[in-house]
């Protein structure tokens, strides 16, 4: 996949990418001006300003070409910015160019999953296992690996992942992120909030050269920024603080606004159309959406008909295997040979199977399982399962023709496809990808069928018109309908 040709300056540069890069540059410039006035702000607004400034900083990546916001722009619901990428693949290119790629290999490192929105993710509880219900609850990431157990905050632990993920921002060491932050125009804001000791680190003379290289680090040198034990401890703490600042911003009304038409409806300030109202009824009933995407009065509510006095989060923070097929268009399947840095993203090629939560629990995910003995034995039960995302902002996009990608691998490309999949994926015949009628009259087989949910979806009996009404309701969950949040209280974060 010639990703480079779609990037700015490429032969077929994607206007969405050009717009996103300009948006990120302008936003960061504005934020840096606000940083100058930060001492006059209260601590909450200092924290959210710092977190947002970090999220829009491309200089935190080795090639200075990608920020957190690159894959999470607000005008798409904090998802990918490119309609072309969304329509043709789903996963977003990382910051590391591959110079020795030959078609069909991608010429940028790219991962196997669609970037998850971080809107409302800060309300996720710390990951825990409920033995009575045989379910894991909480965490961040599709595979729940940002547990929140260490920092007490899943969103903060999530923020620590992409900067050092080789197929995303790609830093070789967390210390590189801290060093770059120490050189930034907002370094003074970090020390204002977190203390002068944040950057009391003796950096090695080669830190710039080390941090210009993408990760992962060599196996014989896992921490290539060579620091003393004390300085490494300081760097690790500051890295935590950088991530906690990002999480503060992600929990703010700027990201998690509760400002949709549905929120206004709950507050008595808007009226749903007949189609939207019928979609809401179906969502809570025949379509069974509310069994996982909770629309009730709070996290854990089962009474969706009661008047809501807090903003529903439209997720129960559990994991599920809905039977999604592989997305054979993912470039990740072709990243099966070493790039110029010697890194092979996917040695298995098309044999790779994304085990989701089970992979994390088994210790084969990108983060260690913190409860190995207790949780590893449960891994087979959760293979092929992925966290239930919020349904909020699923239709947020810059134009009606903009294509969004859905689910962990982006196989589904519209809300109509999503609802039709939930309605018919276990009722219609199987067919190969690319077959006539695919996604309409037939569906490819699940990537991992052993743990398929056969009780809550797949044969719902919705008519096409009812599917459309569910889509109409989902479109009411787009933030920005009102400029001020609804009058009810924001939901408390669950521990």
C-alpha positions as CSV (number, residue, x, y, z in Angstrom):
1,X,0.0,0.0,0.0
2,X,1.6,3.3,-1.1
3,X,0.8,5.3,2.0
4,X,3.5,7.8,1.2
5,X,1.8,8.9,-2.0
6,X,-1.3,9.9,0.0
7,X,0.7,12.0,2.5
8,X,1.4,15.7,2.0
9,X,3.8,16.1,-1.0
10,X,3.0,12.6,-2.4
11,X,1.8,12.0,-5.9
12,X,-1.7,11.5,-4.8
13,X,-1.8,13.4,-1.6
14,X,-5.0,13.0,0.4
15,X,-6.7,16.3,1.1
16,X,-8.0,14.9,4.4
17,X,-4.5,14.3,5.6
18,X,-3.4,17.8,4.5
19,X,-6.3,19.3,6.3
20,X,-5.6,17.2,9.5
21,X,-2.0,18.2,9.5
22,X,-2.8,21.9,9.1
23,X,-5.5,21.6,11.8
24,X,-3.0,20.0,14.2
25,X,-0.3,22.6,13.5
26,X,-2.7,25.5,14.0
27,X,-4.2,23.9,17.2
28,X,-0.7,23.4,18.7
29,X,0.3,26.9,17.9
30,X,-2.8,28.3,19.7
31,X,-2.2,26.0,22.6
32,X,1.4,27.2,23.0
33,X,0.1,30.7,23.2
34,X,-2.3,29.7,26.0
35,X,0.5,28.0,27.8
36,X,2.1,31.4,28.3
37,X,-1.0,32.4,30.4
38,X,-1.2,29.1,32.3
39,X,0.1,30.4,35.6
40,X,-3.1,32.4,35.9
41,X,-5.3,29.3,35.5
42,X,-6.6,27.0,38.2
43,X,-5.0,23.5,38.5
44,X,-7.8,21.8,36.6
45,X,-7.5,24.0,33.6
46,X,-3.7,23.9,33.7
47,X,-3.9,20.1,33.6
48,X,-6.4,19.9,30.7
49,X,-4.4,22.5,28.8
50,X,-1.2,20.5,29.3
51,X,-2.8,17.3,28.2
52,X,-4.2,18.8,25.1
53,X,-0.9,20.4,24.2
54,X,0.9,17.1,24.6
55,X,-1.7,15.4,22.4
56,X,-1.2,17.8,19.5
57,X,2.6,17.8,19.7
58,X,4.2,16.1,16.6
59,X,7.6,16.6,18.1
60,X,7.0,13.8,20.5
61,X,7.5,11.3,17.7
62,X,11.0,10.3,16.4
63,X,10.4,11.7,12.9
64,X,8.4,14.7,14.3
65,X,5.6,13.8,11.9
66,X,2.8,12.3,14.0
67,X,1.0,13.4,17.1
68,X,-1.6,11.6,19.2
69,X,-4.2,13.8,17.5
70,X,-3.1,12.5,14.0
71,X,-5.2,9.4,14.6
72,X,-7.7,11.1,16.9
73,X,-9.0,14.3,15.3
74,X,-12.1,15.8,17.1
75,X,-14.1,16.4,13.9
76,X,-14.3,12.6,13.3
77,X,-15.2,11.8,16.9
78,X,-11.5,11.5,17.8
79,X,-10.8,8.9,15.2
80,X,-8.8,8.8,12.0
81,X,-8.8,11.8,9.8
82,X,-8.7,10.2,6.3
83,X,-11.8,9.0,4.5
84,X,-9.5,7.2,2.0
85,X,-7.7,5.3,4.7
86,X,-11.0,4.5,6.4
87,X,-12.6,3.3,3.2
88,X,-9.7,1.2,1.9
89,X,-8.1,-0.2,5.0
90,X,-9.0,1.2,8.5
91,X,-5.8,1.1,10.5
92,X,-3.9,4.4,10.4
93,X,-0.2,4.7,9.3
94,X,2.3,5.3,12.1
95,X,5.2,7.6,12.1
96,X,7.9,5.3,10.7
97,X,8.4,5.2,6.9
98,X,9.5,1.8,5.4
99,X,12.1,2.5,2.7
100,X,12.6,-1.1,1.6
101,X,8.9,-2.0,1.0
102,X,7.7,-3.5,-2.3
103,X,4.0,-3.8,-3.2
104,X,1.8,-5.0,-1.6
105,X,3.8,-4.1,1.5
106,X,2.9,-0.8,3.1
107,X,5.6,1.9,3.0
108,X,4.7,3.1,6.5
109,X,4.5,0.9,9.6
110,X,0.9,0.3,10.4
111,X,-0.9,-1.8,13.0
112,X,-3.7,-4.3,12.9
113,X,-6.4,-2.3,14.6
114,X,-8.6,0.7,14.0
115,X,-7.7,3.6,16.4
116,X,-10.3,3.7,19.2
117,X,-11.8,7.0,20.1
118,X,-10.6,8.3,23.4
119,X,-13.8,10.3,24.0
120,X,-15.6,9.0,27.1
121,X,-12.8,6.4,27.6
122,X,-11.7,8.2,30.8
123,X,-14.9,7.0,32.5
124,X,-13.8,3.4,32.2
125,X,-13.3,1.6,35.5
126,X,-10.1,-0.2,36.5
127,X,-10.1,-3.6,34.8
128,X,-11.4,-6.3,37.0
129,X,-12.9,-9.7,36.6
130,X,-16.5,-10.5,37.8
131,X,-16.5,-14.2,38.5
132,X,-20.3,-14.3,39.0
133,X,-20.9,-12.9,35.5
134,X,-17.7,-14.4,33.9
135,X,-16.8,-11.0,32.4
136,X,-14.0,-8.5,32.5
137,X,-15.0,-4.9,33.0
138,X,-13.0,-1.8,32.3
139,X,-9.6,-0.9,31.0
140,X,-8.8,0.9,27.8
141,X,-7.8,-0.3,24.3
142,X,-9.7,-2.9,22.3
143,X,-8.0,-5.7,24.2
144,X,-8.3,-4.0,27.7
145,X,-4.6,-4.1,28.2
146,X,-4.5,-0.5,29.7
147,X,-5.9,-1.9,32.9
148,X,-5.5,1.1,35.2
149,X,-4.2,-1.1,38.0
150,X,-0.8,0.6,38.2
151,X,-1.8,4.2,37.9
152,X,-5.4,3.9,39.1
153,X,-6.4,5.4,35.7
154,X,-7.0,3.3,32.5
155,X,-7.0,6.3,30.3
156,X,-3.5,7.4,31.6
157,X,-2.1,4.0,31.0
158,X,-3.6,4.0,27.5
159,X,-1.9,7.3,26.8
160,X,1.5,5.6,27.6
161,X,1.0,3.0,24.9
162,X,1.1,4.7,21.4
163,X,4.2,6.9,22.0
164,X,6.3,3.7,22.3
165,X,4.3,1.4,20.1
166,X,6.6,0.6,17.1
167,X,3.7,0.8,14.6
168,X,2.4,4.0,16.0
169,X,4.5,7.0,17.2
170,X,7.4,4.6,17.6
171,X,9.7,6.0,20.3
172,X,12.5,3.6,21.3
173,X,12.3,4.5,25.0
174,X,9.8,6.2,27.2
175,X,12.7,8.4,28.3
176,X,12.7,9.8,24.8
177,X,9.2,11.2,25.3
178,X,10.3,12.8,28.6
179,X,13.4,14.3,27.0
180,X,11.4,15.8,24.1
181,X,8.9,17.2,26.6
182,X,11.8,18.8,28.5
183,X,12.9,20.5,25.4
184,X,9.3,21.7,24.5
185,X,7.7,25.1,24.8
186,X,5.4,23.7,27.4
187,X,8.1,22.2,29.7
188,X,7.5,25.1,32.2
189,X,3.8,24.0,32.4
190,X,4.9,20.5,33.3
191,X,7.1,21.7,36.1
192,X,4.5,24.2,37.3
193,X,2.0,21.4,37.7
194,X,4.1,18.4,38.6
195,X,7.2,20.1,40.2
196,X,10.7,21.2,39.2
197,X,12.0,17.7,39.8
198,X,10.2,16.5,36.7
199,X,13.2,17.2,34.5
200,X,15.9,16.9,37.1
201,X,17.5,14.3,34.9
202,X,21.1,14.1,33.6
203,X,20.6,13.2,30.0
204,X,23.4,11.3,28.1
205,X,25.2,13.2,25.4
206,X,23.8,11.0,22.7
207,X,20.1,11.3,23.8
208,X,19.1,13.2,20.6
209,X,20.7,10.5,18.3
210,X,19.2,7.6,20.3
211,X,15.7,9.2,20.3
212,X,15.8,10.0,16.6
213,X,15.6,6.2,15.9
214,X,12.3,4.4,16.0
215,X,11.6,1.5,18.3
216,X,11.5,-1.2,19.3
217,X,14.8,-1.2,21.3
218,X,17.3,-4.0,20.8
219,X,16.6,-7.0,23.0
220,X,20.1,-6.6,24.5
221,X,19.5,-3.0,25.3
222,X,15.9,-2.5,26.3
223,X,16.4,1.0,27.7
224,X,18.7,2.6,25.1
225,X,18.6,6.0,26.8
226,X,21.2,5.1,29.4
227,X,20.3,6.8,32.7
228,X,21.2,6.3,36.3
229,X,18.8,4.4,38.5
230,X,17.7,7.7,40.1
231,X,17.3,9.4,36.8
232,X,15.4,6.5,35.3
233,X,13.0,6.6,38.2
234,X,12.5,10.4,37.7
235,X,11.9,9.8,34.0
236,X,9.4,7.1,34.6
237,X,7.5,9.2,37.1
238,X,7.4,12.2,34.6
239,X,6.2,9.9,31.9
240,X,3.3,8.9,34.1
241,X,2.6,12.5,34.8
242,X,2.6,13.3,31.1
243,X,0.1,10.5,30.5
244,X,-2.1,11.6,33.5
245,X,-2.3,15.1,32.0
246,X,-3.5,13.6,28.7
247,X,-6.1,11.6,30.6
248,X,-7.3,14.8,32.4
249,X,-7.9,16.4,29.0
250,X,-9.7,13.3,27.7
251,X,-12.2,13.5,30.6
252,X,-12.9,17.1,30.0
253,X,-16.0,18.5,28.2
254,X,-13.7,19.4,25.3
255,X,-13.5,15.7,24.5
256,X,-16.3,14.0,26.5
257,X,-18.9,16.7,26.2
258,X,-22.3,15.0,26.7
259,X,-23.6,17.6,24.1
260,X,-25.5,15.5,21.6
261,X,-29.1,15.8,20.5
262,X,-29.9,12.8,22.7
263,X,-28.4,14.6,25.7
264,X,-30.5,17.6,24.9
265,X,-33.5,15.3,24.6
266,X,-32.9,13.8,28.0
267,X,-32.6,17.3,29.4
268,X,-36.0,18.2,27.9
269,X,-34.4,20.6,25.4
270,X,-34.9,18.8,22.1
271,X,-37.4,16.5,20.4
272,X,-36.5,13.3,18.6
273,X,-38.1,12.7,15.2
274,X,-40.4,9.7,14.8
275,X,-37.6,7.7,13.1
276,X,-35.1,8.6,15.9
277,X,-37.6,7.8,18.6
278,X,-38.5,4.5,17.0
279,X,-34.7,3.8,16.7
280,X,-34.3,4.5,20.4
281,X,-37.1,2.1,21.2
282,X,-35.5,-0.5,19.0
283,X,-32.1,0.2,20.5
284,X,-33.5,-0.7,23.9
285,X,-35.6,-3.6,22.7
286,X,-35.7,-5.6,19.5
287,X,-32.3,-4.6,18.4
288,X,-30.8,-5.5,21.8
289,X,-28.1,-2.8,21.5
290,X,-28.8,-1.6,25.1
291,X,-27.6,-5.0,26.4
292,X,-24.0,-3.8,25.9
293,X,-24.3,-0.2,24.8
294,X,-26.1,0.9,28.0
295,X,-28.5,3.8,27.4
296,X,-30.0,3.9,30.9
297,X,-29.4,6.1,33.9
298,X,-25.8,5.2,34.6
299,X,-23.1,2.6,34.1
300,X,-24.7,-0.7,35.0
301,X,-28.3,0.4,34.6
302,X,-30.7,-2.1,33.2
303,X,-33.8,0.2,33.2
304,X,-33.5,2.1,29.9
305,X,-37.0,3.6,30.2
306,X,-36.4,5.5,33.4
307,X,-35.7,9.2,33.0
308,X,-31.9,9.7,32.8
309,X,-30.4,12.0,35.4
310,X,-26.8,11.4,34.3
311,X,-25.3,11.1,30.8
312,X,-25.4,7.4,29.7
313,X,-22.0,6.2,28.4
314,X,-23.4,3.7,25.8
315,X,-21.0,1.0,26.8
316,X,-20.8,-1.5,29.7
317,X,-17.0,-1.7,29.3
318,X,-17.1,-5.5,28.8
319,X,-15.7,-7.5,25.9
320,X,-17.5,-9.4,23.2
321,X,-16.9,-11.5,20.1
322,X,-19.5,-10.4,17.6
323,X,-18.2,-12.6,14.8
324,X,-16.4,-10.0,12.8
325,X,-14.5,-11.4,9.7
326,X,-10.9,-10.6,9.1
327,X,-10.4,-7.4,7.2
328,X,-8.1,-8.7,4.4
329,X,-7.5,-5.1,3.3
330,X,-5.3,-4.4,6.4
331,X,-1.7,-3.6,5.2
332,X,-0.6,-5.3,8.5
333,X,-0.9,-8.7,6.9
334,X,1.8,-7.7,4.4
335,X,4.3,-6.5,7.0
336,X,5.9,-9.9,7.3
337,X,9.5,-9.1,6.5
338,X,12.1,-6.9,8.3
339,X,12.1,-3.2,7.4
340,X,15.3,-1.2,7.1
341,X,15.5,-1.1,10.9
342,X,15.2,-4.9,11.2
343,X,11.7,-4.8,12.7
344,X,9.0,-7.2,11.4
345,X,5.6,-6.0,12.5
346,X,3.7,-9.2,11.6
347,X,5.9,-12.3,11.1
348,X,2.8,-14.5,10.6
349,X,1.5,-12.6,7.6
350,X,-2.1,-13.6,6.7
351,X,-1.9,-16.4,9.2
352,X,-2.1,-13.8,12.0
353,X,-5.3,-14.1,14.1
354,X,-6.2,-11.2,16.4
355,X,-7.1,-12.8,19.7
356,X,-8.0,-9.5,21.3
357,X,-8.6,-9.7,25.1
358,X,-7.5,-13.4,25.1
359,X,-4.2,-12.4,23.6
360,X,-3.6,-9.9,26.4
361,X,-4.6,-12.3,29.1
362,X,-2.4,-15.0,27.7
363,X,0.6,-12.6,27.8
364,X,0.9,-12.3,24.0
365,X,-0.4,-8.8,23.9
366,X,1.6,-5.6,23.8
367,X,1.5,-5.3,27.6
368,X,2.1,-7.7,30.4
369,X,-0.9,-9.4,32.2
370,X,-0.7,-8.0,35.7
371,X,-2.5,-11.0,37.2
372,X,-0.8,-13.7,35.3
373,X,-1.7,-16.7,37.5
374,X,-5.3,-15.6,38.0
375,X,-6.1,-14.4,34.5
376,X,-4.1,-16.4,32.1
377,X,-6.2,-19.5,32.6
378,X,-9.2,-17.4,31.5
379,X,-7.6,-16.4,28.2
380,X,-9.2,-19.1,26.0
381,X,-12.6,-18.0,27.1
382,X,-11.8,-14.4,25.9
383,X,-10.0,-15.2,22.6
384,X,-11.5,-13.2,19.8
385,X,-13.2,-10.8,22.1
386,X,-12.8,-7.0,22.0
387,X,-14.0,-4.2,24.3
388,X,-17.4,-2.7,23.7
389,X,-16.8,0.9,22.5
390,X,-19.1,3.7,23.3
391,X,-21.8,4.3,20.7
392,X,-21.4,8.1,21.2
393,X,-20.1,10.0,18.2
394,X,-20.2,7.0,15.9
395,X,-21.5,9.3,13.2
396,X,-19.4,12.3,13.9
397,X,-17.7,13.3,10.7
398,X,-16.8,16.5,8.7
399,X,-19.1,15.8,5.8
400,X,-22.0,13.4,4.8
401,X,-19.7,11.7,2.3
402,X,-16.8,11.1,4.7
403,X,-16.3,7.3,5.3
404,X,-15.8,6.1,8.8
405,X,-14.5,2.6,9.8
406,X,-16.1,0.6,12.5
407,X,-15.1,-2.2,14.9
408,X,-11.6,-3.2,15.9
409,X,-10.4,-4.0,12.4
410,X,-12.5,-1.5,10.4
411,X,-14.2,-4.1,8.3
412,X,-17.6,-2.3,8.4
413,X,-17.7,1.1,6.7
414,X,-21.1,2.6,7.5
415,X,-23.6,2.6,10.3
416,X,-26.1,0.8,8.0
417,X,-23.5,-1.9,7.6
418,X,-23.0,-2.1,11.3
419,X,-26.7,-2.5,12.1
420,X,-27.2,-4.9,9.3
421,X,-24.3,-7.0,10.5
422,X,-25.7,-7.1,14.0
423,X,-29.1,-8.0,12.5
424,X,-28.2,-10.7,10.0
425,X,-24.6,-11.9,10.4
426,X,-25.7,-15.3,11.8
427,X,-28.8,-15.6,9.7
428,X,-27.5,-15.0,6.1
429,X,-25.3,-17.5,4.2
430,X,-21.5,-17.4,4.4
431,X,-19.5,-16.1,1.5
432,X,-15.9,-15.2,0.7
433,X,-14.7,-11.6,0.9
434,X,-15.2,-9.9,-2.4
435,X,-18.2,-12.1,-3.3
436,X,-21.3,-10.5,-4.9
437,X,-23.7,-9.6,-2.2
438,X,-21.1,-9.4,0.6
439,X,-22.4,-7.4,3.5
440,X,-25.9,-7.3,2.0
441,X,-27.1,-10.9,1.4
442,X,-24.1,-12.8,2.8
443,X,-21.3,-12.5,5.3
444,X,-17.7,-13.9,5.5
445,X,-17.1,-16.3,8.4
446,X,-15.9,-14.9,11.8
447,X,-12.2,-14.6,12.3
448,X,-12.4,-16.5,15.6
449,X,-15.7,-18.5,15.8
450,X,-15.0,-20.4,19.0
451,X,-16.2,-17.7,21.4
452,X,-18.9,-16.2,19.1
453,X,-21.8,-14.5,20.8
454,X,-24.8,-16.3,19.5
455,X,-27.4,-15.1,21.9
456,X,-27.5,-11.3,21.6
457,X,-26.9,-10.6,17.9
458,X,-26.8,-12.0,14.4
459,X,-30.5,-12.9,13.9
460,X,-32.5,-10.1,15.2
461,X,-35.3,-10.0,12.6
462,X,-35.1,-6.3,12.0
463,X,-36.6,-5.0,8.8
464,X,-34.5,-2.7,6.6
465,X,-36.6,0.2,7.7
466,X,-36.0,-0.7,11.3
467,X,-32.3,-0.8,10.7
468,X,-32.5,2.7,9.2
469,X,-34.3,3.9,12.4
470,X,-31.6,2.5,14.6
471,X,-29.1,4.4,12.5
472,X,-31.2,7.5,12.8
473,X,-31.0,7.2,16.6
474,X,-27.3,6.5,16.6
475,X,-26.9,9.8,14.7
476,X,-28.4,11.6,17.6
477,X,-25.4,10.7,19.7
478,X,-23.1,13.1,17.9
479,X,-21.7,15.8,20.2
480,X,-21.9,19.4,19.3
481,X,-25.7,19.6,19.0
482,X,-25.6,22.0,21.9
483,X,-22.8,24.3,22.8
484,X,-23.2,23.8,26.6
485,X,-23.4,20.3,28.2
486,X,-26.8,19.1,29.3
487,X,-27.9,20.1,32.8
488,X,-27.6,16.6,34.4
489,X,-24.4,15.7,36.2
490,X,-21.6,14.0,34.5
491,X,-21.3,10.3,35.5
492,X,-18.9,9.5,38.2
493,X,-15.8,7.5,37.2
494,X,-16.2,3.9,38.4
495,X,-13.4,2.2,40.3
